[in-house]
Amino acid sequence: MTTSPDDYKQNLLNNHSSKTGLRGKINANCIDCTYDPIDAGSWRKQVENCHGYSCALYSVRPKTLSNTK
């Protein structure tokens, strides 16, 4: 059975919003706001490239972890 892009996004939202603590809720909000499963890049990369500077969650949005020290 193939999963549609909308189903995939909904599964991501359900997964993150059900986590305890604020991080899961913030991730779910950012996924809902900016993630498009048809566009290139992972949800995290798309959220990292967000230009919603006026968003209250902009400074705490999910970002790709850096391996540099």
PDB file with SEQRES, HELIX, SHEET and CRYST1 records, atoms N, CA, C and O in Angstrom:
SEQRES   1 A   69  MET THR THR SER PRO ASP ASP TYR LYS GLN ASN LEU LEU          
SEQRES   2 A   69  ASN ASN HIS SER SER LYS THR GLY LEU ARG GLY LYS ILE          
SEQRES   3 A   69  ASN ALA ASN CYS ILE ASP CYS THR TYR ASP PRO ILE ASP          
SEQRES   4 A   69  ALA GLY SER TRP ARG LYS GLN VAL GLU ASN CYS HIS GLY          
SEQRES   5 A   69  TYR SER CYS ALA LEU TYR SER VAL ARG PRO LYS THR LEU          
SEQRES   6 A   69  SER ASN THR LYS                                              
HELIX    1 AA1 PRO A    5  SER A   17  1                                  13    
HELIX    2 AA2 LEU A   22  THR A   34  1                                  13    
HELIX    3 AA3 TRP A   43  GLU A   48  1                                   6    
HELIX    4 AA4 TYR A   58  VAL A   60  5                                   3    
CRYST1    1.000    1.000    1.000  90.00  90.00  90.00 P 1           1          
ATOM      1  N   MET A   1       0.845  -1.186   0.000  1.00  0.00           N  
ATOM      2  CA  MET A   1       0.000   0.000   0.000  1.00  0.00           C  
ATOM      3  C   MET A   1       0.886   1.243   0.000  1.00  0.00           C  
ATOM      4  O   MET A   1       1.807   1.355   0.809  1.00  0.00           O  
ATOM      5  N   THR A   2       0.608   2.154  -0.891  1.00  0.00           N  
ATOM      6  CA  THR A   2       1.381   3.383  -1.019  1.00  0.00           C  
ATOM      7  C   THR A   2       0.774   4.467  -0.132  1.00  0.00           C  
ATOM      8  O   THR A   2      -0.445   4.613  -0.041  1.00  0.00           O  
ATOM      9  N   THR A   3       1.660   5.224   0.520  1.00  0.00           N  
ATOM     10  CA  THR A   3       1.224   6.318   1.377  1.00  0.00           C  
ATOM     11  C   THR A   3       1.227   7.608   0.571  1.00  0.00           C  
ATOM     12  O   THR A   3       2.215   7.934  -0.086  1.00  0.00           O  
ATOM     13  N   SER A   4       0.124   8.339   0.622  1.00  0.00           N  
ATOM     14  CA  SER A   4       0.061   9.608  -0.095  1.00  0.00           C  
ATOM     15  C   SER A   4       0.870  10.660   0.660  1.00  0.00           C  
ATOM     16  O   SER A   4       1.116  10.504   1.856  1.00  0.00           O  
ATOM     17  N   PRO A   5       1.289  11.733  -0.024  1.00  0.00           N  
ATOM     18  CA  PRO A   5       2.026  12.806   0.656  1.00  0.00           C  
ATOM     19  C   PRO A   5       1.260  13.400   1.836  1.00  0.00           C  
ATOM     20  O   PRO A   5       1.855  13.741   2.858  1.00  0.00           O  
ATOM     21  N   ASP A   6      -0.058  13.522   1.692  1.00  0.00           N  
ATOM     22  CA  ASP A   6      -0.860  14.065   2.792  1.00  0.00           C  
ATOM     23  C   ASP A   6      -0.872  13.122   3.994  1.00  0.00           C  
ATOM     24  O   ASP A   6      -0.810  13.568   5.140  1.00  0.00           O  
ATOM     25  N   ASP A   7      -0.950  11.820   3.728  1.00  0.00           N  
ATOM     26  CA  ASP A   7      -0.904  10.840   4.812  1.00  0.00           C  
ATOM     27  C   ASP A   7       0.450  10.864   5.509  1.00  0.00           C  
ATOM     28  O   ASP A   7       0.527  10.764   6.733  1.00  0.00           O  
ATOM     29  N   TYR A   8       1.512  10.998   4.727  1.00  0.00           N  
ATOM     30  CA  TYR A   8       2.855  11.052   5.296  1.00  0.00           C  
ATOM     31  C   TYR A   8       3.000  12.264   6.215  1.00  0.00           C  
ATOM     32  O   TYR A   8       3.544  12.151   7.313  1.00  0.00           O  
ATOM     33  N   LYS A   9       2.516  13.421   5.768  1.00  0.00           N  
ATOM     34  CA  LYS A   9       2.585  14.633   6.590  1.00  0.00           C  
ATOM     35  C   LYS A   9       1.753  14.462   7.853  1.00  0.00           C  
ATOM     36  O   LYS A   9       2.189  14.861   8.933  1.00  0.00           O  
ATOM     37  N   GLN A  10       0.580  13.886   7.740  1.00  0.00           N  
ATOM     38  CA  GLN A  10      -0.276  13.677   8.905  1.00  0.00           C  
ATOM     39  C   GLN A  10       0.382  12.721   9.898  1.00  0.00           C  
ATOM     40  O   GLN A  10       0.279  12.924  11.108  1.00  0.00           O  
ATOM     41  N   ASN A  11       1.053  11.686   9.405  1.00  0.00           N  
ATOM     42  CA  ASN A  11       1.767  10.767  10.286  1.00  0.00           C  
ATOM     43  C   ASN A  11       2.892  11.486  11.020  1.00  0.00           C  
ATOM     44  O   ASN A  11       3.101  11.255  12.211  1.00  0.00           O  
ATOM     45  N   LEU A  12       3.619  12.357  10.318  1.00  0.00           N  
ATOM     46  CA  LEU A  12       4.661  13.152  10.971  1.00  0.00           C  
ATOM     47  C   LEU A  12       4.072  14.035  12.063  1.00  0.00           C  
ATOM     48  O   LEU A  12       4.607  14.109  13.169  1.00  0.00           O  
ATOM     49  N   LEU A  13       2.977  14.696  11.748  1.00  0.00           N  
ATOM     50  CA  LEU A  13       2.316  15.568  12.727  1.00  0.00           C  
ATOM     51  C   LEU A  13       1.877  14.778  13.954  1.00  0.00           C  
ATOM     52  O   LEU A  13       2.104  15.210  15.084  1.00  0.00           O  
ATOM     53  N   ASN A  14       1.256  13.635  13.741  1.00  0.00           N  
ATOM     54  CA  ASN A  14       0.796  12.812  14.856  1.00  0.00           C  
ATOM     55  C   ASN A  14       1.971  12.329  15.701  1.00  0.00           C  
ATOM     56  O   ASN A  14       1.902  12.329  16.930  1.00  0.00           O  
ATOM     57  N   ASN A  15       3.043  11.920  15.036  1.00  0.00           N  
ATOM     58  CA  ASN A  15       4.224  11.418  15.739  1.00  0.00           C  
ATOM     59  C   ASN A  15       4.830  12.495  16.626  1.00  0.00           C  
ATOM     60  O   ASN A  15       5.131  12.239  17.791  1.00  0.00           O  
ATOM     61  N   HIS A  16       5.011  13.686  16.094  1.00  0.00           N  
ATOM     62  CA  HIS A  16       5.670  14.754  16.848  1.00  0.00           C  
ATOM     63  C   HIS A  16       4.750  15.382  17.896  1.00  0.00           C  
ATOM     64  O   HIS A  16       5.202  15.700  18.996  1.00  0.00           O  
ATOM     65  N   SER A  17       3.495  15.563  17.581  1.00  0.00           N  
ATOM     66  CA  SER A  17       2.592  16.212  18.539  1.00  0.00           C  
ATOM     67  C   SER A  17       2.281  15.322  19.729  1.00  0.00           C  
ATOM     68  O   SER A  17       1.874  15.823  20.777  1.00  0.00           O  
ATOM     69  N   SER A  18       2.463  14.022  19.595  1.00  0.00           N  
ATOM     70  CA  SER A  18       2.181  13.117  20.708  1.00  0.00           C  
ATOM     71  C   SER A  18       3.350  12.996  21.684  1.00  0.00           C  
ATOM     72  O   SER A  18       3.204  12.391  22.746  1.00  0.00           O  
ATOM     73  N   LYS A  19       4.497  13.559  21.341  1.00  0.00           N  
ATOM     74  CA  LYS A  19       5.652  13.507  22.232  1.00  0.00           C  
ATOM     75  C   LYS A  19       5.423  14.419  23.430  1.00  0.00           C  
ATOM     76  O   LYS A  19       4.745  15.442  23.333  1.00  0.00           O  
ATOM     77  N   THR A  20       6.001  14.026  24.558  1.00  0.00           N  
ATOM     78  CA  THR A  20       5.897  14.868  25.745  1.00  0.00           C  
ATOM     79  C   THR A  20       6.885  16.020  25.621  1.00  0.00           C  
ATOM     80  O   THR A  20       7.885  15.920  24.909  1.00  0.00           O  
ATOM     81  N   GLY A  21       6.603  17.088  26.304  1.00  0.00           N  
ATOM     82  CA  GLY A  21       7.492  18.247  26.271  1.00  0.00           C  
ATOM     83  C   GLY A  21       7.181  19.167  25.106  1.00  0.00           C  
ATOM     84  O   GLY A  21       6.343  18.871  24.254  1.00  0.00           O  
ATOM     85  N   LEU A  22       7.880  20.287  25.095  1.00  0.00           N  
ATOM     86  CA  LEU A  22       7.630  21.316  24.087  1.00  0.00           C  
ATOM     87  C   LEU A  22       8.235  21.005  22.725  1.00  0.00           C  
ATOM     88  O   LEU A  22       7.671  21.399  21.704  1.00  0.00           O  
ATOM     89  N   ARG A  23       9.360  20.314  22.684  1.00  0.00           N  
ATOM     90  CA  ARG A  23      10.049  20.082  21.406  1.00  0.00           C  
ATOM     91  C   ARG A  23       9.133  19.407  20.395  1.00  0.00           C  
ATOM     92  O   ARG A  23       9.086  19.830  19.240  1.00  0.00           O  
ATOM     93  N   GLY A  24       8.421  18.395  20.789  1.00  0.00           N  
ATOM     94  CA  GLY A  24       7.517  17.709  19.867  1.00  0.00           C  
ATOM     95  C   GLY A  24       6.421  18.616  19.356  1.00  0.00           C  
ATOM     96  O   GLY A  24       6.050  18.555  18.184  1.00  0.00           O  
ATOM     97  N   LYS A  25       5.900  19.458  20.234  1.00  0.00           N  
ATOM     98  CA  LYS A  25       4.830  20.388  19.843  1.00  0.00           C  
ATOM     99  C   LYS A  25       5.357  21.459  18.888  1.00  0.00           C  
ATOM    100  O   LYS A  25       4.681  21.829  17.928  1.00  0.00           O  
ATOM    101  N   ILE A  26       6.566  21.952  19.156  1.00  0.00           N  
ATOM    102  CA  ILE A  26       7.178  22.950  18.268  1.00  0.00           C  
ATOM    103  C   ILE A  26       7.435  22.329  16.903  1.00  0.00           C  
ATOM    104  O   ILE A  26       7.122  22.930  15.876  1.00  0.00           O  
ATOM    105  N   ASN A  27       8.009  21.119  16.888  1.00  0.00           N  
ATOM    106  CA  ASN A  27       8.264  20.439  15.621  1.00  0.00           C  
ATOM    107  C   ASN A  27       6.974  20.250  14.837  1.00  0.00           C  
ATOM    108  O   ASN A  27       6.934  20.501  13.632  1.00  0.00           O  
ATOM    109  N   ALA A  28       5.913  19.807  15.519  1.00  0.00           N  
ATOM    110  CA  ALA A  28       4.635  19.588  14.845  1.00  0.00           C  
ATOM    111  C   ALA A  28       4.090  20.888  14.264  1.00  0.00           C  
ATOM    112  O   ALA A  28       3.572  20.896  13.147  1.00  0.00           O  
ATOM    113  N   ASN A  29       4.201  21.980  15.007  1.00  0.00           N  
ATOM    114  CA  ASN A  29       3.725  23.275  14.510  1.00  0.00           C  
ATOM    115  C   ASN A  29       4.498  23.683  13.251  1.00  0.00           C  
ATOM    116  O   ASN A  29       3.904  24.125  12.267  1.00  0.00           O  
ATOM    117  N   CYS A  30       5.822  23.531  13.291  1.00  0.00           N  
ATOM    118  CA  CYS A  30       6.643  23.915  12.139  1.00  0.00           C  
ATOM    119  C   CYS A  30       6.374  23.015  10.935  1.00  0.00           C  
ATOM    120  O   CYS A  30       6.342  23.493   9.802  1.00  0.00           O  
ATOM    121  N   ILE A  31       6.182  21.726  11.168  1.00  0.00           N  
ATOM    122  CA  ILE A  31       5.849  20.802  10.079  1.00  0.00           C  
ATOM    123  C   ILE A  31       4.523  21.221   9.446  1.00  0.00           C  
ATOM    124  O   ILE A  31       4.404  21.274   8.222  1.00  0.00           O  
ATOM    125  N   ASP A  32       3.541  21.514  10.274  1.00  0.00           N  
ATOM    126  CA  ASP A  32       2.223  21.904   9.771  1.00  0.00           C  
ATOM    127  C   ASP A  32       2.291  23.192   8.968  1.00  0.00           C  
ATOM    128  O   ASP A  32       1.589  23.351   7.969  1.00  0.00           O  
ATOM    129  N   CYS A  33       3.138  24.109   9.409  1.00  0.00           N  
ATOM    130  CA  CYS A  33       3.223  25.423   8.774  1.00  0.00           C  
ATOM    131  C   CYS A  33       4.009  25.408   7.465  1.00  0.00           C  
ATOM    132  O   CYS A  33       3.585  26.022   6.486  1.00  0.00           O  
ATOM    133  N   THR A  34       5.145  24.718   7.436  1.00  0.00           N  
ATOM    134  CA  THR A  34       6.048  24.881   6.290  1.00  0.00           C  
ATOM    135  C   THR A  34       6.297  23.639   5.454  1.00  0.00           C  
ATOM    136  O   THR A  34       6.675  23.767   4.289  1.00  0.00           O  
ATOM    137  N   TYR A  35       6.105  22.453   5.990  1.00  0.00           N  
ATOM    138  CA  TYR A  35       6.510  21.239   5.267  1.00  0.00           C  
ATOM    139  C   TYR A  35       5.569  20.900   4.128  1.00  0.00           C  
ATOM    140  O   TYR A  35       4.351  20.843   4.299  1.00  0.00           O  
ATOM    141  N   ASP A  36       6.158  20.677   2.963  1.00  0.00           N  
ATOM    142  CA  ASP A  36       5.423  20.198   1.799  1.00  0.00           C  
ATOM    143  C   ASP A  36       6.099  18.915   1.339  1.00  0.00           C  
ATOM    144  O   ASP A  36       7.213  18.969   0.818  1.00  0.00           O  
ATOM    145  N   PRO A  37       5.454  17.755   1.518  1.00  0.00           N  
ATOM    146  CA  PRO A  37       6.100  16.486   1.170  1.00  0.00           C  
ATOM    147  C   PRO A  37       6.433  16.341  -0.310  1.00  0.00           C  
ATOM    148  O   PRO A  37       7.210  15.461  -0.682  1.00  0.00           O  
ATOM    149  N   ILE A  38       5.866  17.177  -1.149  1.00  0.00           N  
ATOM    150  CA  ILE A  38       6.153  17.098  -2.589  1.00  0.00           C  
ATOM    151  C   ILE A  38       7.421  17.880  -2.929  1.00  0.00           C  
ATOM    152  O   ILE A  38       8.110  17.541  -3.891  1.00  0.00           O  
ATOM    153  N   ASP A  39       7.740  18.923  -2.156  1.00  0.00           N  
ATOM    154  CA  ASP A  39       8.956  19.711  -2.390  1.00  0.00           C  
ATOM    155  C   ASP A  39      10.202  18.917  -2.024  1.00  0.00           C  
ATOM    156  O   ASP A  39      10.138  17.934  -1.286  1.00  0.00           O  
ATOM    157  N   ALA A  40      11.321  19.356  -2.547  1.00  0.00           N  
ATOM    158  CA  ALA A  40      12.597  18.697  -2.270  1.00  0.00           C  
ATOM    159  C   ALA A  40      13.030  18.941  -0.833  1.00  0.00           C  
ATOM    160  O   ALA A  40      12.738  19.989  -0.257  1.00  0.00           O  
ATOM    161  N   GLY A  41      13.711  17.989  -0.271  1.00  0.00           N  
ATOM    162  CA  GLY A  41      14.262  18.131   1.069  1.00  0.00           C  
ATOM    163  C   GLY A  41      13.377  17.524   2.139  1.00  0.00           C  
ATOM    164  O   GLY A  41      12.165  17.391   1.972  1.00  0.00           O  
ATOM    165  N   SER A  42      14.004  17.163   3.229  1.00  0.00           N  
ATOM    166  CA  SER A  42      13.278  16.593   4.361  1.00  0.00           C  
ATOM    167  C   SER A  42      12.469  17.679   5.056  1.00  0.00           C  
ATOM    168  O   SER A  42      12.649  18.867   4.790  1.00  0.00           O  
ATOM    169  N   TRP A  43      11.579  17.262   5.947  1.00  0.00           N  
ATOM    170  CA  TRP A  43      10.791  18.251   6.690  1.00  0.00           C  
ATOM    171  C   TRP A  43      11.711  19.152   7.493  1.00  0.00           C  
ATOM    172  O   TRP A  43      11.464  20.354   7.596  1.00  0.00           O  
ATOM    173  N   ARG A  44      12.766  18.592   8.061  1.00  0.00           N  
ATOM    174  CA  ARG A  44      13.678  19.377   8.890  1.00  0.00           C  
ATOM    175  C   ARG A  44      14.405  20.420   8.039  1.00  0.00           C  
ATOM    176  O   ARG A  44      14.568  21.561   8.472  1.00  0.00           O  
ATOM    177  N   LYS A  45      14.841  20.045   6.840  1.00  0.00           N  
ATOM    178  CA  LYS A  45      15.542  20.977   5.958  1.00  0.00           C  
ATOM    179  C   LYS A  45      14.605  22.095   5.511  1.00  0.00           C  
ATOM    180  O   LYS A  45      15.008  23.257   5.466  1.00  0.00           O  
ATOM    181  N   GLN A  46      13.361  21.756   5.179  1.00  0.00           N  
ATOM    182  CA  GLN A  46      12.402  22.773   4.773  1.00  0.00           C  
ATOM    183  C   GLN A  46      12.102  23.737   5.921  1.00  0.00           C  
ATOM    184  O   GLN A  46      11.992  24.943   5.705  1.00  0.00           O  
ATOM    185  N   VAL A  47      11.971  23.211   7.135  1.00  0.00           N  
ATOM    186  CA  VAL A  47      11.712  24.070   8.299  1.00  0.00           C  
ATOM    187  C   VAL A  47      12.938  24.927   8.603  1.00  0.00           C  
ATOM    188  O   VAL A  47      12.806  26.093   8.974  1.00  0.00           O  
ATOM    189  N   GLU A  48      14.114  24.357   8.448  1.00  0.00           N  
ATOM    190  CA  GLU A  48      15.345  25.120   8.680  1.00  0.00           C  
ATOM    191  C   GLU A  48      15.444  26.308   7.732  1.00  0.00           C  
ATOM    192  O   GLU A  48      15.988  27.351   8.095  1.00  0.00           O  
ATOM    193  N   ASN A  49      14.925  26.155   6.531  1.00  0.00           N  
ATOM    194  CA  ASN A  49      14.965  27.223   5.526  1.00  0.00           C  
ATOM    195  C   ASN A  49      13.773  28.184   5.632  1.00  0.00           C  
ATOM    196  O   ASN A  49      13.581  29.025   4.755  1.00  0.00           O  
ATOM    197  N   CYS A  50      12.989  28.065   6.678  1.00  0.00           N  
ATOM    198  CA  CYS A  50      11.818  28.915   6.886  1.00  0.00           C  
ATOM    199  C   CYS A  50      12.234  30.391   6.960  1.00  0.00           C  
ATOM    200  O   CYS A  50      13.267  30.733   7.535  1.00  0.00           O  
ATOM    201  N   HIS A  51      11.409  31.246   6.369  1.00  0.00           N  
ATOM    202  CA  HIS A  51      11.653  32.682   6.391  1.00  0.00           C  
ATOM    203  C   HIS A  51      10.566  33.428   7.168  1.00  0.00           C  
ATOM    204  O   HIS A  51      10.323  34.611   6.933  1.00  0.00           O  
ATOM    205  N   GLY A  52       9.916  32.720   8.097  1.00  0.00           N  
ATOM    206  CA  GLY A  52       8.864  33.337   8.902  1.00  0.00           C  
ATOM    207  C   GLY A  52       9.446  34.060  10.099  1.00  0.00           C  
ATOM    208  O   GLY A  52       9.212  33.681  11.247  1.00  0.00           O  
ATOM    209  N   TYR A  53      10.210  35.111   9.816  1.00  0.00           N  
ATOM    210  CA  TYR A  53      10.933  35.828  10.860  1.00  0.00           C  
ATOM    211  C   TYR A  53      10.024  36.388  11.944  1.00  0.00           C  
ATOM    212  O   TYR A  53      10.471  36.569  13.077  1.00  0.00           O  
ATOM    213  N   SER A  54       8.781  36.663  11.637  1.00  0.00           N  
ATOM    214  CA  SER A  54       7.866  37.220  12.625  1.00  0.00           C  
ATOM    215  C   SER A  54       7.200  36.143  13.486  1.00  0.00           C  
ATOM    216  O   SER A  54       6.462  36.466  14.417  1.00  0.00           O  
ATOM    217  N   CYS A  55       7.453  34.881  13.183  1.00  0.00           N  
ATOM    218  CA  CYS A  55       6.881  33.780  13.957  1.00  0.00           C  
ATOM    219  C   CYS A  55       7.501  33.741  15.354  1.00  0.00           C  
ATOM    220  O   CYS A  55       8.713  33.893  15.507  1.00  0.00           O  
ATOM    221  N   ALA A  56       6.674  33.540  16.352  1.00  0.00           N  
ATOM    222  CA  ALA A  56       7.165  33.468  17.737  1.00  0.00           C  
ATOM    223  C   ALA A  56       8.077  32.271  17.963  1.00  0.00           C  
ATOM    224  O   ALA A  56       8.886  32.279  18.890  1.00  0.00           O  
ATOM    225  N   LEU A  57       7.958  31.245  17.131  1.00  0.00           N  
ATOM    226  CA  LEU A  57       8.774  30.040  17.286  1.00  0.00           C  
ATOM    227  C   LEU A  57      10.001  30.023  16.370  1.00  0.00           C  
ATOM    228  O   LEU A  57      10.734  29.035  16.335  1.00  0.00           O  
ATOM    229  N   TYR A  58      10.224  31.100  15.639  1.00  0.00           N  
ATOM    230  CA  TYR A  58      11.323  31.121  14.660  1.00  0.00           C  
ATOM    231  C   TYR A  58      12.675  30.788  15.301  1.00  0.00           C  
ATOM    232  O   TYR A  58      13.443  30.012  14.733  1.00  0.00           O  
ATOM    233  N   SER A  59      12.972  31.345  16.441  1.00  0.00           N  
ATOM    234  CA  SER A  59      14.291  31.137  17.048  1.00  0.00           C  
ATOM    235  C   SER A  59      14.468  29.740  17.631  1.00  0.00           C  
ATOM    236  O   SER A  59      15.594  29.328  17.907  1.00  0.00           O  
ATOM    237  N   VAL A  60      13.379  29.009  17.823  1.00  0.00           N  
ATOM    238  CA  VAL A  60      13.481  27.661  18.385  1.00  0.00           C  
ATOM    239  C   VAL A  60      13.038  26.589  17.386  1.00  0.00           C  
ATOM    240  O   VAL A  60      12.822  25.438  17.767  1.00  0.00           O  
ATOM    241  N   ARG A  61      12.902  26.962  16.118  1.00  0.00           N  
ATOM    242  CA  ARG A  61      12.487  25.989  15.109  1.00  0.00           C  
ATOM    243  C   ARG A  61      13.535  24.890  14.989  1.00  0.00           C  
ATOM    244  O   ARG A  61      14.703  25.122  15.299  1.00  0.00           O  
ATOM    245  N   PRO A  62      13.144  23.702  14.546  1.00  0.00           N  
ATOM    246  CA  PRO A  62      14.099  22.603  14.395  1.00  0.00           C  
ATOM    247  C   PRO A  62      15.150  22.943  13.344  1.00  0.00           C  
ATOM    248  O   PRO A  62      14.849  23.534  12.307  1.00  0.00           O  
ATOM    249  N   LYS A  63      16.373  22.563  13.633  1.00  0.00           N  
ATOM    250  CA  LYS A  63      17.476  22.767  12.698  1.00  0.00           C  
ATOM    251  C   LYS A  63      18.281  21.487  12.589  1.00  0.00           C  
ATOM    252  O   LYS A  63      18.295  20.668  13.508  1.00  0.00           O  
ATOM    253  N   THR A  64      18.947  21.325  11.463  1.00  0.00           N  
ATOM    254  CA  THR A  64      19.805  20.167  11.266  1.00  0.00           C  
ATOM    255  C   THR A  64      20.967  20.246  12.233  1.00  0.00           C  
ATOM    256  O   THR A  64      21.569  21.303  12.423  1.00  0.00           O  
ATOM    257  N   LEU A  65      21.271  19.117  12.838  1.00  0.00           N  
ATOM    258  CA  LEU A  65      22.393  19.089  13.771  1.00  0.00           C  
ATOM    259  C   LEU A  65      23.703  19.205  13.025  1.00  0.00           C  
ATOM    260  O   LEU A  65      23.895  18.555  11.998  1.00  0.00           O  
ATOM    261  N   SER A  66      24.591  20.013  13.522  1.00  0.00           N  
ATOM    262  CA  SER A  66      25.895  20.226  12.897  1.00  0.00           C  
ATOM    263  C   SER A  66      26.913  19.270  13.499  1.00  0.00           C  
ATOM    264  O   SER A  66      26.928  19.054  14.711  1.00  0.00           O  
ATOM    265  N   ASN A  67      27.758  18.701  12.658  1.00  0.00           N  
ATOM    266  CA  ASN A  67      28.817  17.816  13.133  1.00  0.00           C  
ATOM    267  C   ASN A  67      30.126  18.554  13.365  1.00  0.00           C  
ATOM    268  O   ASN A  67      31.121  17.940  13.748  1.00  0.00           O  
ATOM    269  N   THR A  68      30.138  19.850  13.140  1.00  0.00           N  
ATOM    270  CA  THR A  68      31.363  20.624  13.331  1.00  0.00           C  
ATOM    271  C   THR A  68      31.515  20.992  14.802  1.00  0.00           C  
ATOM    272  O   THR A  68      30.529  21.160  15.520  1.00  0.00           O  
ATOM    273  N   LYS A  69      32.747  21.111  15.230  1.00  0.00           N  
ATOM    274  CA  LYS A  69      33.003  21.467  16.641  1.00  0.00           C  
ATOM    275  C   LYS A  69      33.597  22.833  16.758  1.00  0.00           C  
ATOM    276  O   LYS A  69      33.875  23.292  17.866  1.00  0.00           O  
TER     277      LYS A  69                                                      
END                                                                             
